[in-house]
Amino acid sequence: DSKHTDKFPKAYLCINDPNGNRAVHWSESHAHQEQEKFRRKLKYFFMNPCDKYKARGRKPWKLILQIVKIAVVTIQLVLFGLSNQMVVQFKEENLMAFRHLFLKSFTDSSTDTYSVYTQHDVYASYFASQFLMLPSITVGNHQYEKEGDVYTPLTICQQFYRNGSISPANETFDIDAQVDEGDVCVTSLLNFNNKPRDLFCILLNQFVFFRLLTVTVNFTLKAINLETVEYHELPDFCRFFPWLNT
């Protein structure tokens, strides 16, 4: 009926088409709709978050979550770097302090050498005096390490050829190339009442200098890095193992 033609959708007219084209017209319309739907999905998939927000008004929660995760990880890395930097700086400062404390006439110039050329220099008491007076001369909070009520011993180690005899005047020598080590643990150094020079003369009087290779002094100190308290962090307890090699 022509009077009711405009009141019904086109799909309804196709169903009542007397020519029998109903199925063909419905299939073409459905395929076109599916293509448009797929095209919109594909276009939306390749949109950036801003365009997606403009297209559908949906907030980019995934993008926000990724930004938050990146920010949190970055903050953690920065805090870790600052904390690690303070520890490294504290160790470097203490290393420089030990050089000034235990090396006589030390300067910051890297061209200076600190060697000994006489037996008197080997037996010099400067290091021992500085070590014994450490709590009263250092501006830091260095202390001797203690295990219970006992101080950690100061160790003197020497390396030397096992046996030998030399005669430079006659240009002769007889050396056993086997290298031996001898360690002396000084457990009572902090309670020693005599002069440090006397102590070291007692400890080192067995040196045979022409067979001597090296003398190493090892000891342990402790300190607390209080700079971290300023940043509301727990202070770091550091243990140092300085050694002097002659």
C-alpha positions, 0 to 999 in steps of 0.5 A: 500500500503506497499510503503506508510506504514511508512508515516502514523501514526499507528492510520491511519493504525488502521482505515484502518485495514481490520479485523475490530479492529479499535475501540478496538485499539483506545479505548485502546490507549485513555485509556492509554493516560488518565491514563498517564495524570492522573498519571502525574497530581497526581504526580505533585499535591504531588510535593513540590514547588521546584520539581514543579518548576523543572518540569514545570518551573513555579514560586511558587507564592502561596508559595512566597505570604505565605512567604511574609504574614508570614514575614509581620505578624511577623514584626508587632508582633515584633514591637507591642511587642517592643512598649508594652515592652517600655510601661510596662518598663516605668510604672515599672520604674515610680512605683519604682520612686514613691516608692523612692519619697513618702516612707521615707528611701525606699530601693529596698530590698523586706524584708523591711516593711513600717509600722507606730507605733505611732500617730506622724508617721501617721501625719508625713509630709514627703509624703505631702512635697514630693508631694508639691515639686514633680516638683522640686525634680523628675528627670522625667517629672511628673506633677499634673493632671489638669482638665481645670484650676483645679488640680485633688484633692488628696483624703484621705480615712479612714475606721473605725468601726462606734461606739465603746468603749474599755477598755483593763485594764478592758478587756471590749469592745463594738464595732459596727462591721459596717465599715464606710468610710470617704473621704476628697478631698483636692482640695487646697493642691497645694495652701496651704500656711501652712506647710504640717504637719499642713494641715494633722493635720487639715484633720486627727484630727478626727481620733479615732485610736482604731476604725481606720482600714486603711487610704488611700491617692490617687492622680493622676500624668501624665507623657510622655514617650519620649523614643519612639521618638528615634524609630520614634514613637509618645510619650505615654501619661501616667496617674498614680494613686499612692496610699498610704495605712496605 
